[in-house]
Amino acid sequence: AFEPRYADFVADGPAAALDEWNRYALLGQPCWIDRPSGRLDGIAEGVDAFGALQIRTGGGEKISVHGGEVNWIWSR
């Protein structure tokens, strides 16, 4: 799905392909990220123009995550 936008990505940077990527991402899904400062739990809301994953915590705070492994919490 990303391949048709790849030329835009190369020419204009990640922001050009961000909307397309967000259409296929696991947005709205609960996840947690293990960071040096501790575990962060929340809902994935998107990726910003700098490539940071936007997480909404249970307390309503929006946090930009620039690195780490995302672990998805799958509901059954």
N, CA, C, O and CB atoms as a CASP TS submission, in Angstrom:
PFRMAT TS
TARGET T0000
AUTHOR 0000-0000-0000
METHOD Language model
MODEL 1
PARENT N/A
ATOM      1  N   ALA     1       0.819  -1.199   0.000  1.00  0.00           N
ATOM      2  CA  ALA     1       0.000   0.000   0.000  1.00  0.00           C
ATOM      3  C   ALA     1       0.862   1.263   0.000  1.00  0.00           C
ATOM      4  O   ALA     1       0.430   2.310  -0.481  1.00  0.00           O
ATOM      5  CB  ALA     1      -0.932  -0.001   1.206  1.00  0.00           C
ATOM      6  N   PHE     2       2.063   1.167   0.531  1.00  0.00           N
ATOM      7  CA  PHE     2       2.933   2.333   0.619  1.00  0.00           C
ATOM      8  C   PHE     2       3.671   2.600  -0.690  1.00  0.00           C
ATOM      9  O   PHE     2       4.025   3.741  -0.986  1.00  0.00           O
ATOM     10  CB  PHE     2       3.931   2.151   1.743  1.00  0.00           C
ATOM     11  N   GLU     3       3.897   1.563  -1.459  1.00  0.00           N
ATOM     12  CA  GLU     3       4.726   1.690  -2.658  1.00  0.00           C
ATOM     13  C   GLU     3       4.304   2.813  -3.611  1.00  0.00           C
ATOM     14  O   GLU     3       5.177   3.520  -4.114  1.00  0.00           O
ATOM     15  CB  GLU     3       4.711   0.400  -3.397  1.00  0.00           C
ATOM     16  N   PRO     4       3.016   3.009  -3.881  1.00  0.00           N
ATOM     17  CA  PRO     4       2.653   4.114  -4.789  1.00  0.00           C
ATOM     18  C   PRO     4       3.063   5.493  -4.274  1.00  0.00           C
ATOM     19  O   PRO     4       3.234   6.413  -5.074  1.00  0.00           O
ATOM     20  CB  PRO     4       1.163   4.105  -5.027  1.00  0.00           C
ATOM     21  N   ARG     5       3.223   5.658  -2.974  1.00  0.00           N
ATOM     22  CA  ARG     5       3.605   6.949  -2.384  1.00  0.00           C
ATOM     23  C   ARG     5       5.104   7.068  -2.156  1.00  0.00           C
ATOM     24  O   ARG     5       5.572   8.097  -1.670  1.00  0.00           O
ATOM     25  CB  ARG     5       2.879   7.155  -1.071  1.00  0.00           C
ATOM     26  N   TYR     6       5.866   6.032  -2.498  1.00  0.00           N
ATOM     27  CA  TYR     6       7.292   6.025  -2.199  1.00  0.00           C
ATOM     28  C   TYR     6       8.034   7.174  -2.864  1.00  0.00           C
ATOM     29  O   TYR     6       8.911   7.773  -2.242  1.00  0.00           O
ATOM     30  CB  TYR     6       7.898   4.718  -2.628  1.00  0.00           C
ATOM     31  N   ALA     7       7.706   7.497  -4.110  1.00  0.00           N
ATOM     32  CA  ALA     7       8.375   8.612  -4.800  1.00  0.00           C
ATOM     33  C   ALA     7       8.126   9.925  -4.066  1.00  0.00           C
ATOM     34  O   ALA     7       9.029  10.754  -3.955  1.00  0.00           O
ATOM     35  CB  ALA     7       7.884   8.721  -6.262  1.00  0.00           C
ATOM     36  N   ASP     8       6.902  10.122  -3.560  1.00  0.00           N
ATOM     37  CA  ASP     8       6.599  11.319  -2.773  1.00  0.00           C
ATOM     38  C   ASP     8       7.435  11.336  -1.497  1.00  0.00           C
ATOM     39  O   ASP     8       7.949  12.378  -1.091  1.00  0.00           O
ATOM     40  CB  ASP     8       5.092  11.380  -2.430  1.00  0.00           C
ATOM     41  N   PHE     9       7.563  10.172  -0.876  1.00  0.00           N
ATOM     42  CA  PHE     9       8.342  10.049   0.351  1.00  0.00           C
ATOM     43  C   PHE     9       9.801  10.441   0.112  1.00  0.00           C
ATOM     44  O   PHE     9      10.391  11.176   0.905  1.00  0.00           O
ATOM     45  CB  PHE     9       8.258   8.615   0.894  1.00  0.00           C
ATOM     46  N   VAL    10      10.368   9.955  -0.967  1.00  0.00           N
ATOM     47  CA  VAL    10      11.767  10.260  -1.289  1.00  0.00           C
ATOM     48  C   VAL    10      11.932  11.740  -1.617  1.00  0.00           C
ATOM     49  O   VAL    10      12.893  12.369  -1.175  1.00  0.00           O
ATOM     50  CB  VAL    10      12.252   9.397  -2.472  1.00  0.00           C
ATOM     51  N   ALA    11      11.009  12.295  -2.380  1.00  0.00           N
ATOM     52  CA  ALA    11      11.121  13.691  -2.815  1.00  0.00           C
ATOM     53  C   ALA    11      10.816  14.690  -1.704  1.00  0.00           C
ATOM     54  O   ALA    11      11.498  15.707  -1.576  1.00  0.00           O
ATOM     55  CB  ALA    11      10.191  13.939  -3.976  1.00  0.00           C
ATOM     56  N   ASP    12       9.792  14.402  -0.900  1.00  0.00           N
ATOM     57  CA  ASP    12       9.288  15.387   0.054  1.00  0.00           C
ATOM     58  C   ASP    12       9.466  15.017   1.519  1.00  0.00           C
ATOM     59  O   ASP    12       9.116  15.808   2.395  1.00  0.00           O
ATOM     60  CB  ASP    12       7.860  15.619  -0.202  1.00  0.00           C
ATOM     61  N   GLY    13       9.997  13.844   1.804  1.00  0.00           N
ATOM     62  CA  GLY    13      10.170  13.416   3.187  1.00  0.00           C
ATOM     63  C   GLY    13       8.953  12.670   3.700  1.00  0.00           C
ATOM     64  O   GLY    13       7.971  12.501   2.976  1.00  0.00           O
ATOM     65  N   PRO    14       9.014  12.230   4.933  1.00  0.00           N
ATOM     66  CA  PRO    14       7.967  11.370   5.476  1.00  0.00           C
ATOM     67  C   PRO    14       6.585  12.005   5.553  1.00  0.00           C
ATOM     68  O   PRO    14       5.584  11.295   5.464  1.00  0.00           O
ATOM     69  CB  PRO    14       8.358  10.929   6.823  1.00  0.00           C
ATOM     70  N   ALA    15       6.504  13.308   5.714  1.00  0.00           N
ATOM     71  CA  ALA    15       5.193  13.947   5.838  1.00  0.00           C
ATOM     72  C   ALA    15       4.318  13.695   4.611  1.00  0.00           C
ATOM     73  O   ALA    15       3.095  13.634   4.731  1.00  0.00           O
ATOM     74  CB  ALA    15       5.359  15.446   6.053  1.00  0.00           C
ATOM     75  N   ALA    16       4.925  13.549   3.441  1.00  0.00           N
ATOM     76  CA  ALA    16       4.169  13.333   2.211  1.00  0.00           C
ATOM     77  C   ALA    16       3.433  12.005   2.222  1.00  0.00           C
ATOM     78  O   ALA    16       2.382  11.877   1.594  1.00  0.00           O
ATOM     79  CB  ALA    16       5.089  13.398   1.014  1.00  0.00           C
ATOM     80  N   ALA    17       3.958  11.029   2.913  1.00  0.00           N
ATOM     81  CA  ALA    17       3.344   9.701   2.920  1.00  0.00           C
ATOM     82  C   ALA    17       2.631   9.396   4.238  1.00  0.00           C
ATOM     83  O   ALA    17       2.070   8.311   4.394  1.00  0.00           O
ATOM     84  CB  ALA    17       4.400   8.643   2.653  1.00  0.00           C
ATOM     85  N   LEU    18       2.642  10.317   5.173  1.00  0.00           N
ATOM     86  CA  LEU    18       2.120  10.061   6.505  1.00  0.00           C
ATOM     87  C   LEU    18       0.636   9.726   6.517  1.00  0.00           C
ATOM     88  O   LEU    18       0.234   8.782   7.197  1.00  0.00           O
ATOM     89  CB  LEU    18       2.369  11.244   7.376  1.00  0.00           C
ATOM     90  N   ASP    19      -0.181  10.459   5.797  1.00  0.00           N
ATOM     91  CA  ASP    19      -1.611  10.181   5.773  1.00  0.00           C
ATOM     92  C   ASP    19      -1.884   8.778   5.250  1.00  0.00           C
ATOM     93  O   ASP    19      -2.720   8.055   5.792  1.00  0.00           O
ATOM     94  CB  ASP    19      -2.340  11.213   4.917  1.00  0.00           C
ATOM     95  N   GLU    20      -1.178   8.403   4.204  1.00  0.00           N
ATOM     96  CA  GLU    20      -1.348   7.072   3.633  1.00  0.00           C
ATOM     97  C   GLU    20      -0.931   6.002   4.642  1.00  0.00           C
ATOM     98  O   GLU    20      -1.632   5.003   4.808  1.00  0.00           O
ATOM     99  CB  GLU    20      -0.532   6.934   2.334  1.00  0.00           C
ATOM    100  N   TRP    21       0.186   6.198   5.307  1.00  0.00           N
ATOM    101  CA  TRP    21       0.642   5.222   6.295  1.00  0.00           C
ATOM    102  C   TRP    21      -0.371   5.077   7.419  1.00  0.00           C
ATOM    103  O   TRP    21      -0.675   3.962   7.843  1.00  0.00           O
ATOM    104  CB  TRP    21       2.004   5.627   6.862  1.00  0.00           C
ATOM    105  N   ASN    22      -0.895   6.197   7.904  1.00  0.00           N
ATOM    106  CA  ASN    22      -1.848   6.153   9.011  1.00  0.00           C
ATOM    107  C   ASN    22      -3.127   5.401   8.652  1.00  0.00           C
ATOM    108  O   ASN    22      -3.796   4.867   9.537  1.00  0.00           O
ATOM    109  CB  ASN    22      -2.192   7.559   9.449  1.00  0.00           C
ATOM    110  N   ARG    23      -3.471   5.353   7.376  1.00  0.00           N
ATOM    111  CA  ARG    23      -4.668   4.608   6.964  1.00  0.00           C
ATOM    112  C   ARG    23      -4.504   3.112   7.199  1.00  0.00           C
ATOM    113  O   ARG    23      -5.493   2.407   7.396  1.00  0.00           O
ATOM    114  CB  ARG    23      -4.977   4.869   5.489  1.00  0.00           C
ATOM    115  N   TYR    24      -3.274   2.622   7.180  1.00  0.00           N
ATOM    116  CA  TYR    24      -3.026   1.192   7.316  1.00  0.00           C
ATOM    117  C   TYR    24      -2.434   0.803   8.666  1.00  0.00           C
ATOM    118  O   TYR    24      -2.225  -0.381   8.927  1.00  0.00           O
ATOM    119  CB  TYR    24      -2.112   0.737   6.226  1.00  0.00           C
ATOM    120  N   ALA    25      -2.165   1.758   9.508  1.00  0.00           N
ATOM    121  CA  ALA    25      -1.548   1.495  10.807  1.00  0.00           C
ATOM    122  C   ALA    25      -2.590   0.953  11.792  1.00  0.00           C
ATOM    123  O   ALA    25      -3.793   0.995  11.533  1.00  0.00           O
ATOM    124  CB  ALA    25      -0.893   2.782  11.366  1.00  0.00           C
ATOM    125  N   LEU    26      -2.108   0.455  12.903  1.00  0.00           N
ATOM    126  CA  LEU    26      -2.983  -0.096  13.939  1.00  0.00           C
ATOM    127  C   LEU    26      -3.430   1.006  14.899  1.00  0.00           C
ATOM    128  O   LEU    26      -3.277   0.884  16.114  1.00  0.00           O
ATOM    129  CB  LEU    26      -2.266  -1.226  14.713  1.00  0.00           C
ATOM    130  N   LEU    27      -3.971   2.054  14.351  1.00  0.00           N
ATOM    131  CA  LEU    27      -4.399   3.181  15.184  1.00  0.00           C
ATOM    132  C   LEU    27      -5.666   2.814  15.946  1.00  0.00           C
ATOM    133  O   LEU    27      -6.518   2.067  15.465  1.00  0.00           O
ATOM    134  CB  LEU    27      -4.635   4.444  14.322  1.00  0.00           C
ATOM    135  N   GLY    28      -5.758   3.363  17.143  1.00  0.00           N
ATOM    136  CA  GLY    28      -6.901   3.074  17.996  1.00  0.00           C
ATOM    137  C   GLY    28      -6.730   1.809  18.811  1.00  0.00           C
ATOM    138  O   GLY    28      -7.615   1.449  19.587  1.00  0.00           O
ATOM    139  N   GLN    29      -5.597   1.121  18.647  1.00  0.00           N
ATOM    140  CA  GLN    29      -5.342  -0.125  19.357  1.00  0.00           C
ATOM    141  C   GLN    29      -4.547   0.134  20.639  1.00  0.00           C
ATOM    142  O   GLN    29      -3.641   0.966  20.658  1.00  0.00           O
ATOM    143  CB  GLN    29      -4.589  -1.112  18.452  1.00  0.00           C
ATOM    144  N   PRO    30      -4.895  -0.586  21.706  1.00  0.00           N
ATOM    145  CA  PRO    30      -4.102  -0.459  22.933  1.00  0.00           C
ATOM    146  C   PRO    30      -2.716  -1.057  22.744  1.00  0.00           C
ATOM    147  O   PRO    30      -2.538  -2.049  22.037  1.00  0.00           O
ATOM    148  CB  PRO    30      -4.814  -1.141  24.110  1.00  0.00           C
ATOM    149  N   CYS    31      -1.747  -0.436  23.390  1.00  0.00           N
ATOM    150  CA  CYS    31      -0.366  -0.901  23.284  1.00  0.00           C
ATOM    151  C   CYS    31       0.406  -0.469  24.519  1.00  0.00           C
ATOM    152  O   CYS    31      -0.068   0.325  25.332  1.00  0.00           O
ATOM    153  CB  CYS    31       0.308  -0.357  21.997  1.00  0.00           C
ATOM    154  N   TRP    32       1.596  -1.008  24.634  1.00  0.00           N
ATOM    155  CA  TRP    32       2.524  -0.549  25.669  1.00  0.00           C
ATOM    156  C   TRP    32       3.919  -0.523  25.087  1.00  0.00           C
ATOM    157  O   TRP    32       4.255  -1.281  24.177  1.00  0.00           O
ATOM    158  CB  TRP    32       2.469  -1.459  26.931  1.00  0.00           C
ATOM    159  N   ILE    33       4.726   0.376  25.640  1.00  0.00           N
ATOM    160  CA  ILE    33       6.090   0.566  25.183  1.00  0.00           C
ATOM    161  C   ILE    33       6.995   0.542  26.406  1.00  0.00           C
ATOM    162  O   ILE    33       6.764   1.250  27.387  1.00  0.00           O
ATOM    163  CB  ILE    33       6.246   1.901  24.381  1.00  0.00           C
ATOM    164  N   ASP    34       8.032  -0.288  26.327  1.00  0.00           N
ATOM    165  CA  ASP    34       9.013  -0.363  27.402  1.00  0.00           C
ATOM    166  C   ASP    34      10.101   0.662  27.107  1.00  0.00           C
ATOM    167  O   ASP    34      10.850   0.521  26.141  1.00  0.00           O
ATOM    168  CB  ASP    34       9.610  -1.810  27.538  1.00  0.00           C
ATOM    169  N   ARG    35      10.183   1.686  27.938  1.00  0.00           N
ATOM    170  CA  ARG    35      11.169   2.753  27.755  1.00  0.00           C
ATOM    171  C   ARG    35      12.114   2.782  28.945  1.00  0.00           C
ATOM    172  O   ARG    35      11.790   2.236  30.000  1.00  0.00           O
ATOM    173  CB  ARG    35      10.474   4.129  27.579  1.00  0.00           C
ATOM    174  N   PRO    36      13.270   3.403  28.798  1.00  0.00           N
ATOM    175  CA  PRO    36      14.194   3.505  29.943  1.00  0.00           C
ATOM    176  C   PRO    36      13.539   4.167  31.164  1.00  0.00           C
ATOM    177  O   PRO    36      13.888   3.856  32.302  1.00  0.00           O
ATOM    178  CB  PRO    36      15.442   4.300  29.539  1.00  0.00           C
ATOM    179  N   SER    37      12.597   5.072  30.923  1.00  0.00           N
ATOM    180  CA  SER    37      11.921   5.752  32.029  1.00  0.00           C
ATOM    181  C   SER    37      10.760   4.937  32.596  1.00  0.00           C
ATOM    182  O   SER    37      10.121   5.353  33.562  1.00  0.00           O
ATOM    183  CB  SER    37      11.416   7.105  31.570  1.00  0.00           C
ATOM    184  N   GLY    38      10.485   3.779  31.998  1.00  0.00           N
ATOM    185  CA  GLY    38       9.406   2.914  32.488  1.00  0.00           C
ATOM    186  C   GLY    38       8.408   2.569  31.394  1.00  0.00           C
ATOM    187  O   GLY    38       8.464   3.096  30.283  1.00  0.00           O
ATOM    188  N   ARG    39       7.515   1.689  31.732  1.00  0.00           N
ATOM    189  CA  ARG    39       6.502   1.227  30.786  1.00  0.00           C
ATOM    190  C   ARG    39       5.465   2.313  30.552  1.00  0.00           C
ATOM    191  O   ARG    39       5.014   2.977  31.486  1.00  0.00           O
ATOM    192  CB  ARG    39       5.825  -0.056  31.296  1.00  0.00           C
ATOM    193  N   LEU    40       5.097   2.481  29.289  1.00  0.00           N
ATOM    194  CA  LEU    40       4.077   3.449  28.899  1.00  0.00           C
ATOM    195  C   LEU    40       2.926   2.681  28.275  1.00  0.00           C
ATOM    196  O   LEU    40       3.104   2.005  27.262  1.00  0.00           O
ATOM    197  CB  LEU    40       4.646   4.522  27.909  1.00  0.00           C
ATOM    198  N   ASP    41       1.747   2.782  28.874  1.00  0.00           N
ATOM    199  CA  ASP    41       0.538   2.148  28.347  1.00  0.00           C
ATOM    200  C   ASP    41      -0.369   3.204  27.744  1.00  0.00           C
ATOM    201  O   ASP    41      -0.477   4.310  28.273  1.00  0.00           O
ATOM    202  CB  ASP    41      -0.204   1.363  29.453  1.00  0.00           C
ATOM    203  N   GLY    42      -1.023   2.868  26.641  1.00  0.00           N
ATOM    204  CA  GLY    42      -1.959   3.810  26.049  1.00  0.00           C
ATOM    205  C   GLY    42      -2.571   3.282  24.766  1.00  0.00           C
ATOM    206  O   GLY    42      -2.522   2.087  24.471  1.00  0.00           O
ATOM    207  N   ILE    43      -3.141   4.193  24.022  1.00  0.00           N
ATOM    208  CA  ILE    43      -3.778   3.899  22.737  1.00  0.00           C
ATOM    209  C   ILE    43      -2.975   4.609  21.649  1.00  0.00           C
ATOM    210  O   ILE    43      -2.686   5.801  21.755  1.00  0.00           O
ATOM    211  CB  ILE    43      -5.291   4.353  22.722  1.00  0.00           C
ATOM    212  N   ALA    44      -2.620   3.866  20.605  1.00  0.00           N
ATOM    213  CA  ALA    44      -1.892   4.461  19.481  1.00  0.00           C
ATOM    214  C   ALA    44      -2.838   5.358  18.690  1.00  0.00           C
ATOM    215  O   ALA    44      -3.895   4.915  18.240  1.00  0.00           O
ATOM    216  CB  ALA    44      -1.279   3.359  18.562  1.00  0.00           C
ATOM    217  N   GLU    45      -2.449   6.628  18.522  1.00  0.00           N
ATOM    218  CA  GLU    45      -3.310   7.580  17.818  1.00  0.00           C
ATOM    219  C   GLU    45      -2.779   8.002  16.465  1.00  0.00           C
ATOM    220  O   GLU    45      -3.540   8.531  15.654  1.00  0.00           O
ATOM    221  CB  GLU    45      -3.508   8.791  18.657  1.00  0.00           C
ATOM    222  N   GLY    46      -1.514   7.790  16.192  1.00  0.00           N
ATOM    223  CA  GLY    46      -0.969   8.201  14.901  1.00  0.00           C
ATOM    224  C   GLY    46       0.522   8.408  14.983  1.00  0.00           C
ATOM    225  O   GLY    46       1.155   8.155  16.008  1.00  0.00           O
ATOM    226  N   VAL    47       1.063   8.871  13.889  1.00  0.00           N
ATOM    227  CA  VAL    47       2.483   9.192  13.798  1.00  0.00           C
ATOM    228  C   VAL    47       2.588  10.638  13.344  1.00  0.00           C
ATOM    229  O   VAL    47       1.924  11.047  12.392  1.00  0.00           O
ATOM    230  CB  VAL    47       3.242   8.222  12.815  1.00  0.00           C
ATOM    231  N   ASP    48       3.426  11.412  14.029  1.00  0.00           N
ATOM    232  CA  ASP    48       3.554  12.820  13.666  1.00  0.00           C
ATOM    233  C   ASP    48       4.535  12.999  12.505  1.00  0.00           C
ATOM    234  O   ASP    48       5.120  12.028  12.024  1.00  0.00           O
ATOM    235  CB  ASP    48       4.010  13.644  14.880  1.00  0.00           C
ATOM    236  N   ALA    49       4.708  14.224  12.065  1.00  0.00           N
ATOM    237  CA  ALA    49       5.555  14.529  10.904  1.00  0.00           C
ATOM    238  C   ALA    49       7.033  14.203  11.146  1.00  0.00           C
ATOM    239  O   ALA    49       7.815  14.154  10.197  1.00  0.00           O
ATOM    240  CB  ALA    49       5.415  15.998  10.539  1.00  0.00           C
ATOM    241  N   PHE    50       7.419  13.980  12.399  1.00  0.00           N
ATOM    242  CA  PHE    50       8.804  13.637  12.730  1.00  0.00           C
ATOM    243  C   PHE    50       8.999  12.132  12.899  1.00  0.00           C
ATOM    244  O   PHE    50      10.107  11.674  13.176  1.00  0.00           O
ATOM    245  CB  PHE    50       9.228  14.354  14.002  1.00  0.00           C
ATOM    246  N   GLY    51       7.920  11.363  12.733  1.00  0.00           N
ATOM    247  CA  GLY    51       8.000   9.911  12.836  1.00  0.00           C
ATOM    248  C   GLY    51       7.742   9.367  14.223  1.00  0.00           C
ATOM    249  O   GLY    51       7.905   8.167  14.445  1.00  0.00           O
ATOM    250  N   ALA    52       7.344  10.206  15.166  1.00  0.00           N
ATOM    251  CA  ALA    52       7.077   9.752  16.530  1.00  0.00           C
ATOM    252  C   ALA    52       5.666   9.181  16.627  1.00  0.00           C
ATOM    253  O   ALA    52       4.714   9.760  16.104  1.00  0.00           O
ATOM    254  CB  ALA    52       7.261  10.909  17.537  1.00  0.00           C
ATOM    255  N   LEU    53       5.541   8.041  17.303  1.00  0.00           N
ATOM    256  CA  LEU    53       4.236   7.454  17.547  1.00  0.00           C
ATOM    257  C   LEU    53       3.530   8.275  18.615  1.00  0.00           C
ATOM    258  O   LEU    53       4.115   8.579  19.655  1.00  0.00           O
ATOM    259  CB  LEU    53       4.359   5.964  17.975  1.00  0.00           C
ATOM    260  N   GLN    54       2.294   8.632  18.369  1.00  0.00           N
ATOM    261  CA  GLN    54       1.493   9.399  19.320  1.00  0.00           C
ATOM    262  C   GLN    54       0.659   8.424  20.145  1.00  0.00           C
ATOM    263  O   GLN    54      -0.145   7.668  19.599  1.00  0.00           O
ATOM    264  CB  GLN    54       0.580  10.441  18.587  1.00  0.00           C
ATOM    265  N   ILE    55       0.854   8.447  21.457  1.00  0.00           N
ATOM    266  CA  ILE    55       0.152   7.566  22.379  1.00  0.00           C
ATOM    267  C   ILE    55      -0.716   8.420  23.298  1.00  0.00           C
ATOM    268  O   ILE    55      -0.257   9.427  23.837  1.00  0.00           O
ATOM    269  CB  ILE    55       1.154   6.695  23.201  1.00  0.00           C
ATOM    270  N   ARG    56      -1.981   8.011  23.476  1.00  0.00           N
ATOM    271  CA  ARG    56      -2.877   8.668  24.440  1.00  0.00           C
ATOM    272  C   ARG    56      -2.946   7.770  25.672  1.00  0.00           C
ATOM    273  O   ARG    56      -3.375   6.619  25.588  1.00  0.00           O
ATOM    274  CB  ARG    56      -4.324   8.922  23.825  1.00  0.00           C
ATOM    275  N   THR    57      -2.522   8.302  26.810  1.00  0.00           N
ATOM    276  CA  THR    57      -2.517   7.523  28.049  1.00  0.00           C
ATOM    277  C   THR    57      -3.926   7.446  28.628  1.00  0.00           C
ATOM    278  O   THR    57      -4.831   8.155  28.187  1.00  0.00           O
ATOM    279  CB  THR    57      -1.546   8.140  29.078  1.00  0.00           C
ATOM    280  N   GLY    58      -4.099   6.573  29.628  1.00  0.00           N
ATOM    281  CA  GLY    58      -5.383   6.448  30.301  1.00  0.00           C
ATOM    282  C   GLY    58      -5.811   7.737  30.983  1.00  0.00           C
ATOM    283  O   GLY    58      -7.003   7.970  31.186  1.00  0.00           O
ATOM    284  N   GLY    59      -4.843   8.573  31.338  1.00  0.00           N
ATOM    285  CA  GLY    59      -5.137   9.863  31.960  1.00  0.00           C
ATOM    286  C   GLY    59      -5.422  10.961  30.949  1.00  0.00           C
ATOM    287  O   GLY    59      -5.671  12.103  31.335  1.00  0.00           O
ATOM    288  N   GLY    60      -5.390  10.633  29.657  1.00  0.00           N
ATOM    289  CA  GLY    60      -5.700  11.606  28.621  1.00  0.00           C
ATOM    290  C   GLY    60      -4.509  12.367  28.065  1.00  0.00           C
ATOM    291  O   GLY    60      -4.671  13.184  27.159  1.00  0.00           O
ATOM    292  N   GLU    61      -3.314  12.117  28.589  1.00  0.00           N
ATOM    293  CA  GLU    61      -2.125  12.813  28.107  1.00  0.00           C
ATOM    294  C   GLU    61      -1.668  12.220  26.775  1.00  0.00           C
ATOM    295  O   GLU    61      -1.654  11.001  26.604  1.00  0.00           O
ATOM    296  CB  GLU    61      -0.989  12.734  29.149  1.00  0.00           C
ATOM    297  N   LYS    62      -1.298  13.085  25.838  1.00  0.00           N
ATOM    298  CA  LYS    62      -0.764  12.635  24.556  1.00  0.00           C
ATOM    299  C   LYS    62       0.753  12.717  24.617  1.00  0.00           C
ATOM    300  O   LYS    62       1.318  13.774  24.896  1.00  0.00           O
ATOM    301  CB  LYS    62      -1.327  13.488  23.370  1.00  0.00           C
ATOM    302  N   ILE    63       1.411  11.578  24.351  1.00  0.00           N
ATOM    303  CA  ILE    63       2.859  11.492  24.457  1.00  0.00           C
ATOM    304  C   ILE    63       3.432  11.078  23.111  1.00  0.00           C
ATOM    305  O   ILE    63       2.912  10.174  22.458  1.00  0.00           O
ATOM    306  CB  ILE    63       3.278  10.498  25.565  1.00  0.00           C
ATOM    307  N   SER    64       4.505  11.744  22.702  1.00  0.00           N
ATOM    308  CA  SER    64       5.229  11.389  21.486  1.00  0.00           C
ATOM    309  C   SER    64       6.331  10.420  21.845  1.00  0.00           C
ATOM    310  O   SER    64       7.161  10.710  22.706  1.00  0.00           O
ATOM    311  CB  SER    64       5.805  12.645  20.783  1.00  0.00           C
ATOM    312  N   VAL    65       6.349   9.264  21.189  1.00  0.00           N
ATOM    313  CA  VAL    65       7.345   8.232  21.450  1.00  0.00           C
ATOM    314  C   VAL    65       8.269   8.165  20.244  1.00  0.00           C
ATOM    315  O   VAL    65       7.835   7.849  19.136  1.00  0.00           O
ATOM    316  CB  VAL    65       6.675   6.841  21.733  1.00  0.00           C
ATOM    317  N   HIS    66       9.544   8.465  20.464  1.00  0.00           N
ATOM    318  CA  HIS    66      10.520   8.521  19.378  1.00  0.00           C
ATOM    319  C   HIS    66      11.324   7.243  19.220  1.00  0.00           C
ATOM    320  O   HIS    66      12.023   7.080  18.220  1.00  0.00           O
ATOM    321  CB  HIS    66      11.454   9.664  19.599  1.00  0.00           C
ATOM    322  N   GLY    67      11.245   6.347  20.169  1.00  0.00           N
ATOM    323  CA  GLY    67      11.994   5.109  20.066  1.00  0.00           C
ATOM    324  C   GLY    67      11.477   4.082  21.048  1.00  0.00           C
ATOM    325  O   GLY    67      10.886   4.428  22.071  1.00  0.00           O
ATOM    326  N   GLY    68      11.695   2.840  20.742  1.00  0.00           N
ATOM    327  CA  GLY    68      11.262   1.759  21.617  1.00  0.00           C
ATOM    328  C   GLY    68      10.462   0.739  20.838  1.00  0.00           C
ATOM    329  O   GLY    68      10.087   0.957  19.686  1.00  0.00           O
ATOM    330  N   GLU    69      10.215  -0.360  21.485  1.00  0.00           N
ATOM    331  CA  GLU    69       9.449  -1.438  20.863  1.00  0.00           C
ATOM    332  C   GLU    69       7.992  -1.333  21.279  1.00  0.00           C
ATOM    333  O   GLU    69       7.674  -1.284  22.467  1.00  0.00           O
ATOM    334  CB  GLU    69      10.025  -2.820  21.248  1.00  0.00           C
ATOM    335  N   VAL    70       7.108  -1.298  20.286  1.00  0.00           N
ATOM    336  CA  VAL    70       5.674  -1.228  20.555  1.00  0.00           C
ATOM    337  C   VAL    70       5.149  -2.647  20.711  1.00  0.00           C
ATOM    338  O   VAL    70       5.399  -3.510  19.869  1.00  0.00           O
ATOM    339  CB  VAL    70       4.914  -0.468  19.418  1.00  0.00           C
ATOM    340  N   ASN    71       4.435  -2.873  21.773  1.00  0.00           N
ATOM    341  CA  ASN    71       3.805  -4.177  22.039  1.00  0.00           C
ATOM    342  C   ASN    71       2.295  -3.975  21.998  1.00  0.00           C
ATOM    343  O   ASN    71       1.731  -3.241  22.811  1.00  0.00           O
ATOM    344  CB  ASN    71       4.264  -4.778  23.433  1.00  0.00           C
ATOM    345  N   TRP    72       1.659  -4.628  21.053  1.00  0.00           N
ATOM    346  CA  TRP    72       0.210  -4.460  20.874  1.00  0.00           C
ATOM    347  C   TRP    72      -0.522  -5.373  21.837  1.00  0.00           C
ATOM    348  O   TRP    72      -0.119  -6.513  22.071  1.00  0.00           O
ATOM    349  CB  TRP    72      -0.216  -4.760  19.409  1.00  0.00           C
ATOM    350  N   ILE    73      -1.598  -4.854  22.386  1.00  0.00           N
ATOM    351  CA  ILE    73      -2.450  -5.625  23.300  1.00  0.00           C
ATOM    352  C   ILE    73      -3.687  -6.008  22.503  1.00  0.00           C
ATOM    353  O   ILE    73      -4.534  -5.168  22.199  1.00  0.00           O
ATOM    354  CB  ILE    73      -2.828  -4.803  24.616  1.00  0.00           C
ATOM    355  N   TRP    74      -3.773  -7.271  22.176  1.00  0.00           N
ATOM    356  CA  TRP    74      -4.874  -7.761  21.337  1.00  0.00           C
ATOM    357  C   TRP    74      -6.018  -8.221  22.210  1.00  0.00           C
ATOM    358  O   TRP    74      -5.829  -9.034  23.114  1.00  0.00           O
ATOM    359  CB  TRP    74      -4.408  -8.909  20.421  1.00  0.00           C
ATOM    360  N   SER    75      -7.195  -7.709  21.946  1.00  0.00           N
ATOM    361  CA  SER    75      -8.376  -8.165  22.665  1.00  0.00           C
ATOM    362  C   SER    75      -8.913  -9.418  21.972  1.00  0.00           C
ATOM    363  O   SER    75      -8.836  -9.549  20.751  1.00  0.00           O
ATOM    364  CB  SER    75      -9.466  -7.045  22.729  1.00  0.00           C
ATOM    365  N   ARG    76      -9.434 -10.297  22.741  1.00  0.00           N
ATOM    366  CA  ARG    76      -9.946 -11.559  22.175  1.00  0.00           C
ATOM    367  C   ARG    76     -11.430 -11.543  22.031  1.00  0.00           C
ATOM    368  O   ARG    76     -12.017 -12.523  21.573  1.00  0.00           O
ATOM    369  CB  ARG    76      -9.547 -12.732  23.028  1.00  0.00           C
TER
END
